[in-house]
Amino acid sequence: MKKIILYIVPIVAACILALVFLSNNSRGETELKVPYVLSMTKSVEVPDKVTFAGEDIQLDRYDMHERYDREINGFTYLHSTTLLLIKRANRYFPIIEPILKENGIPEDFKYLAVIESSLDTRAVSSAGAAGLWQFMPKTGPNYGLEVSSEVDERYSVEKSTVAACKYFKEAYRKYGSWASVALSYNAGQGRISGELDKQQADDSLDLWLVSETTRYYFRMLAVKQIFENPAKFGFIFTDKDLYKPIEFTKVEVTQSIPDLASFAKERGLTYAQLKDFNSWLRDRKLTISAKSQSSYTILIPTQESLYYKKGDKVKVHDRAWIKDN
């Protein structure tokens, strides 16, 4: 044992001396090779072009390249935010996609809801826009949504998606470009049409607009690319990580409900659960009168849907989202 130690000690000493020598004589070179941080951050590559709603968008021009670069890197490294978006999408895309298809709207427009509200059904902007599609109080009724003190259908996933489709079709008839449709959803048709005329431009993507609108379309492009291949951007999920779709029983209500808490309790729900899945109910009661609709459909989640149980498989909407694909 002593002999082994006698051999080891000189070797260790020699290594220490070598490290000291390198540290003193090659400090400049070593500093160049050793990073200052423990993890590395790589810029995401910008492709030559991307496709959205069947339209090709070339990204070689400086402004197109840099707008896309900003958003794709932003969503890639906003880890908790992007994780949450994909988890929520597993619950809401199965509702949104069939409505878009039924109305002849490209499926890619589901990503507009992602950037509008982060797929938060209770989202409200500082300007008062509400719901997944962020309709303003005065705009919602123009597309068939009831907005009152008791009922605000901007918060209904199904009805607000139908309303958004009406807007998209109207705007597409006007512009003939899905990119212009998307930009007008943020800025308004009046602003896009006016600026196309004033700036003598043929393409809305060439317009000089406020930063929010300028970024808007490229945020959708970036979200789409990440959602189509999350693992490529470092987002790894199993089926149990995604939010489970909720199954409902639909209850047709034709008479006023004086107390929604009692209504919920009678159906085995808490008041909070009732509101969570029917956030268009804006009061503690629901009044049906000559001025309102003749009936409303209230979603009652099944008891089984309300719980995550060990061993259960969560239904995955898009297999590209999970690592075993």
N, C-alpha and C positions, 0 to 999 in steps of 0.2 A: 504494500500500500504506500509505504514511504517513498519507494522508488518511483511509483506512478506520479506521486505529488511532485517529486523533484523534476520529472520530465514536463509536467503540466505548467508549473509556475513560470519557467522561462518562456514558454510559448505564449502564455497569457500576457506576460510582461512585454514581449515583443509586439504583440497585437496592439496593446495600449500605446506603446511608443509610436507605432506606425500611424495610429489614429490621430495622435497629437501632432505628428509631423504633417499629416495631410491637412489637419485643421489649420495649422499655422501657415503652411506654404501654399495651400490651394484654396484658401478661403473664398476668394472671388469666384473661382470655378464651381466650388461646392454650392455656393449661394444661388448660382444660376440653375442648378439641377434640383435642389431641394425646395419643394413648394412651401409657402407660408401657411397653408391651410391643410386640414386633414382629409378633406374631400375635394373632388374636382367637379367643375361645372362646365359642361360642353354646350356650345351653341347649337341649336337645332338647324339642320340644313334646310334651306329654302328650295323647293323644287322649281323647275322651269315653268310649270303650269299646274293648276288645280282645276277641278270641275265642281260646279255647284248648280244644282237644279238643271242639269243637262247643258249648262253653258261653260265653255272653257275660259279660264282667266289666265292670261299670260303674266308671269311674275318677273320677267327679265328687266323691265323698265325700272329705274331707280326707286320711284315712289311706290310702285306696286310691290316690289321686292321688300322694301323697308317697312311698309305697313304690315305686310304679312309676317315678316321677321319679328316685329314687335309683339304681335298677338300670339304667334305659335310659341315663342319663348316664354311669354307671360303665363299662358295656361299650362305649359309644361312644368314650370317651376312654382306655380301657385298650388302646391301639392294638395293641401287639405281641401281647397275649393274644388279642384278638378275631380278629386276622389268622390266628393259629395255629389257632384253633378252626374257622374256615371251611376252611382248608387240610386239616385232618385229617378234617373231615366228608366231603370228597370221597372219602375212602377207606372210611370206616366206615358212612355212611348207606346206601350200596347193600346192605350186609349187614344192618343193623338194620331198615330199613323193611319188607322182605318178611316178616320174622319177626313184627313188630308186626301187620301186616295179616293174616297167617295165623291169628293168635291173637285177632283181633277187638279189638285195642287201637288207639285213635286214634293216627295217625301223629305227632301233636304230642309224644307221649311220648319221641320221640328226643331232644328237647331236655332231658329229664331226665338222660340220659346225659351231655350236654354240661356241665351244671352240676355233676354228681356227680364226674366224673373228668377234665374237660377233654378227653375222648376220648383219654385216655392209657391204653393197655391195661395198663400196668405200675403204674398209680397205687395207692398204699397210703396210707390216712389214719393219723393218729396213734393212732386207736382200733383199727386193724387191719382196717378195711374195705378191700376190694381189687377191682381190675378196673374195667371201664367202668361197671358198675352199682353198685360199692361195696358188695358183700355182706359182712356180718360172718362170721367163721369158723363161728359156731354157727348162723347163719341160712341160709347157703348150702345145707346138706344138707336143710333143711326144704322146699326148692323144687327138689330133684333134683340138686344139684351135689355132686360128690365133692371132699372137702377132706382131703388127707393130706400126708404129708411128701414124696411123690413127685409127686402129682397134685393140682392145685388148680384146679378148673374155674371158679372165680370169674374167672380170667384168660382164659377162652375167650370170645371175642366172641359166637359163635353160642349156646353153651350158657348163658351168663350172661344173654343177651337173652331166651331162652326162659324161664329162671327168673324174670326180672323180669316177664314177661308173666303168669306164674302168680300172682305177688304182686298185680299190678294187677287181675286178674280177681277174686281173692279179696276185695280191699279194695273194689272197686266193688260187689260183691254186698252188702257190709256198709253202705256209705255212699250208693250211688246218685249220687255226685258225683265227677267226675274231679278237681276241685280238692282234695277231701278225700283222694282216693287219693294225689295227689302230696304233700300235706302229711304224710300218714301214712307215706310212704316215708322221709321224713326223721326224723320224730318217733316213729314207731311207732303202730300202731293203738290200743294200750292208752292211750297219752298223749292222742291225739286224741279217742277215745271218752270217756275220763275227763273231759277238759276241756270237751267239749260238754255233759256232764251237770253238772259243777260250776259252770260259768259260765252255765248255762241258755241256751245259744246254739243256734240252728238251723243256722248256717252256719259251717264251720270257718275261713273267712276273717275272721270276726268275733272269733276267739279271741285272748286275750292269751297269747302263747307266747314262748319264748326267741327272741332276735334272729335266730339262724341259721334257725329254722323260719319265723319271720315273713317273712324276706326270701326264703326258698326259692322259693315259687311265683312271686313277682314277678321273680325272676332268670330263670325259664323264659320268662315272658311277654316280657321284654326281649330275650332271646337270639332268640326266635322272630321278633320284629319286625325285628331287624337281619339275620338270616339270609335273610329273605324279600326284602329289598331292601338289600344291603350298600352300594351306591353312594350311596343316599340319606343314609347315615350316614358317608360319606367313605371307604369301604373299596373300593378298586379292584383287581380281579384280571384277569389274562388266564388262559387255560387252563393255561399253563406254570407259573403261580404255585401252582396247586393240587397237592396230593399225589396221585400217580397210584394208582389202585386196583391191587392186586396180584392176579395170576392164580395159581391153585394147582393142583397135582396132589394128590389125596387118597390117602394111603397107609394102608390098614387094617392095623393091627398086632395080631397075635394071640399073639405070643410075646414074652417079655421081651427088652429091649435092654440089654445090660450096659454099653455105652459109647455115649452119644448123640453124642459128638464124632466117633467113627468112623462112626456111622450117617449123620451129616450129610455127612462127607467123601465117603462112597461115593456120595452124591447130588449132588455138586458144590456143596455149601454149606459155609460156615463154621459152627462151633458157635453163634456169636453170631447168625447169620441164622436158624438153626433155632429158637433160643430166642425171637428177636424175634417170629416169627409163630406160635409155640406156647408162649407164656409160661406156660401152665398146666403145663408140664413143670417141676417145681420141684427136680429133682435131676439128677445127671449120668447117671442110668440110669432105666429104666422097667421096673418089675417087674409081671408079670401073674401073679396067683395066684388061689387060690380066694376070697380075701377081696376082690379087686378086680374091676373089670369084665372081661368076657371078651375085649374088644378096645378099641382106641383108634384114633381117626383123627388122623393127623399131617398137617399142611399143608406141602407142599413147594412153595415159590414157583418159578415158571418163571424161567429165566435171563434171559429178555427183560424180565420184570417188574422185575428188580432194578436196572435202569439207566435213567437219564434220558438220552435220546439227542437230539442236536441235530436239529431239524426234525420230531421226533415230536410228535404232537398228544396231549395228555393228555385222557382221556375225562372230560367234565364231567358230574357228576351232576345239577346244577341250573343251567340256563342263566341264571337270575337272578343268579348269583354273578359272572358275567364281564361286562366292559365292552362287548363287542360285541353284547350282547343288546338 
